[in-house]
């Protein structure tokens, strides 16, 4: 095991196979339908989540991992020989996960545990975690990995489009009348991550125009730089996100090792089915 263990939570959207490759535990977010609870990446995925939502005609609630969940993973890393631990969590602006990890770290006063607020989510967070894990696999020091995390943070760009406001209306985040109006007029909100929160950037009419706008936003973000990493994000819409990536390849030189990732249930419940988007990392 590397001398520095990298740990995160399931809101990082890292595909399980990729997390396993780099030995990255993802402490799971929990989904609650009344008395029924489900664990992200264990017994619920995006497809199963929206099957339940549509059948019950209601949104579940979500809960951050308890400090004990992080305590367990921290102990496992220590028992495996890690000299230091870096835990990167979903933004503290959208979840109590960061505070739970901090509380867990306090249970290990004799161990070197650093908890980092990613101020990001989904594969924005995931790319930070992945780059940290790659550095750890090269036996970089804790200080070098923390420098990498800060560097990556400044080179990330995350954008996505919502195909419907139905699920935001179900959760009370927009009025049902406004959601019906937006859907009737085919209005597609474009989201980005701003100051640690998922932020409404603008509204575009039709899915095609929204996807074209995502390409324009990518051009504005990349400018004259190269794209180092790409993660394509979707909620039950692999065909849509593959089409979006095809549009990206027509306009940019893209790296070969592109990641296709589900948003994952802890986040998907807040956005809705059908989302497509991307997180990119530009070169320095």
C-alpha positions, 0 to 999 in steps of 0.5 A: 500500500502507498505510504499515503492512503487516499479516501473519499465519499461516493459523491465523487462519482468515481466508477467502482472499477477505477476506485478499486484500481487505485485503492480508493475507498468511497464512504457511501452516501445513504438514500432514505425512502421513509423507513427503507434505506439504501447504500450508494454503490452497494444496493442502489444505483442511478437506474434503481433510484429512479425506478423507485422514485417513479414508482413511489412518486416521491423523492427520497432524502439523503444523509451524509456518512456517519463519523463512524463510517469514516472511522472504520475506513481510516482504521482499515487504512492504518491497519494496512500500513498507511503512514498518512491519510488524506480524505477528500470529501464532497463540498461542505457547501452541499453536504455534512460529509466533510464535518463527519470526516473531521469528527472521525479524524479526531478519533485518531489523535496519534495518526496523521489524517488530513481531511480536505474539503474539495469544494466540488462534487461528482467527477470534479471531486473525483478528478481531484481524488484520482490525481491524488491517488495517482501521486500516492501510487508513485510514493509521493509525500503527503505534502506533494499530494496536497500540492497536487490537489490544490493545483488540480482544484484550479484547473477543473471545469464542470458543466451539465444540462438538466433535461427536465425540472420534474425532479427539482419540482418534486423536491421543492427546489422549483415550483411545480408551475415553473417546472411545467412551464419550463418543460412545456417550452423545452427549457434546459438549465445548464449547471456548473460548480461555483464556490462549492455549490451546484449553480444555475448558469443559464437556461437554453431552449432545446436539448440540442442547443443546450449541448451546443452551449456545453461545447461553447463553454468548454471552448471558453474554459480550455482556451489555448490549453490542452485537455489533460483529463475528461470525465463524462457524467450522466444519470441514466443517459449513457447514449446522451453522454456518448453523443456529447463526447462525440461532439467534444471530439469534433472540436477538441483533441481529447485524451484517450483514457476518458472516464464515463461515470454515473452521477451516483444516487447521492447526487442524482436525486437532486438533479434528476434522470437524464442529466449529461455533462462533463468534468475536465482538467486542463493542463497547467 
